[in-house]
Each structure stands twice: as C-alpha cells, then as structure tokens.
Amino acid sequence: MEIELIFGVIQAVVTAVLGSFTKKGKVPKRFIPLQNAIVGMIAGLLSVYFEVYDNVIIAMFMCLAVSMGVGGIYDATQTKLKEK
C-alpha cells in the first residue's frame, strides 16, 4: 500500500506543476483538463509497467481520478485566493 500512496503523491505533484506552467504560459486554460487526462493516462500506463497496479483498468481509473482531482483542487484554491 505504501508504493501506491507514493505514486499518487508524485502524480499529484507533477499534475499540479504542469497545470501551473500551462496557466502561466501561452497555452489556453481550456486545455488544462485535457492535459490532466493525458498525465493520468501516462501515469496509469507507468503504474502498470512498474507493477504498482496489476489491473490496467484499475490503474487507469485511479490515475485519472488523481490527476483530474488535483486539477480541480488547484483551481479551487486559486479561486479562493483571487476572492481575497
């Protein structure tokens, strides 16, 4: 169970960093969910390759959920900061 947690944290950090760079770059913000989905799919494939998860479907679901969740959490924190 420890490796899944570590993998999830690493994936969350990578997704947040890439989202931050995308928002500050010249890429339109509407592509961030697509970017998060791509990061989730790549992470899912990597997790199966490195045997973090045995089942491809579960790996893809978990990694997509983490990457899409991080994008939503990041946007929510930025909205709260802008309101202040």
C-alpha positions in Angstrom: 0.0 0.0 0.0 2.9 2.4 0.5 4.0 2.4 -3.1 0.5 3.3 -4.3 0.5 6.3 -1.9 3.9 7.4 -3.0 3.0 7.1 -6.7 -0.2 9.0 -6.1 1.6 11.9 -4.4 4.2 12.1 -7.2 1.5 12.1 -9.8 -0.4 14.8 -8.0 2.7 17.0 -7.8 3.5 16.5 -11.4 -0.1 17.3 -12.4 -0.1 20.5 -10.3 3.2 21.7 -11.6 2.2 21.1 -15.2 -1.1 22.9 -14.6 0.7 25.8 -13.1 3.1 26.1 -16.1 0.2 25.8 -18.5 -1.8 28.6 -16.8 1.2 30.9 -16.9 2.2 30.0 -20.4 0.7 30.7 -23.8 -1.5 27.6 -23.9 -5.2 28.4 -23.4 -6.6 27.5 -19.9 -9.3 25.4 -21.5 -6.7 22.7 -22.4 -5.8 22.0 -18.7 -8.4 19.3 -18.2 -7.1 17.6 -21.4 -3.5 17.9 -20.1 -4.6 16.4 -16.7 -6.3 13.5 -18.5 -3.1 12.8 -20.6 -1.0 12.9 -17.5 -3.4 10.5 -15.8 -3.3 8.1 -18.7 0.5 8.2 -18.9 0.7 7.6 -15.1 -1.7 4.7 -15.5 0.5 3.1 -18.1 3.6 3.7 -16.0 2.0 2.3 -12.9 1.2 -1.0 -14.8 4.7 -1.1 -16.3 6.3 -0.7 -12.9 3.8 -3.1 -11.3 2.3 -0.6 -8.9 -1.1 -1.9 -10.0 -1.8 -5.3 -11.6 -5.0 -4.4 -13.4 -4.9 -1.9 -16.3 -8.5 -0.7 -15.8 -8.0 0.0 -12.1 -4.6 1.7 -12.8 -6.2 4.0 -15.4 -9.2 4.8 -13.2 -7.1 5.6 -10.2 -4.6 7.7 -12.1 -7.2 9.6 -14.0 -9.1 10.3 -10.7 -5.9 11.6 -9.1 -4.9 13.8 -12.0 -8.4 15.2 -12.6 -8.9 15.7 -8.8 -5.7 17.6 -8.5 -6.7 19.9 -11.3 -10.0 20.7 -9.6 -8.4 21.2 -6.2 -5.8 23.5 -7.7 -8.4 25.6 -9.5 -10.5 25.8 -6.3 -7.5 27.1 -4.3 -6.7 29.7 -6.9 -10.4 30.8 -6.9 -10.3 31.2 -3.1 -7.0 33.2 -3.4 -8.5 35.5 -6.0 -11.6 36.2 -3.9 -9.5 37.6 -1.0 
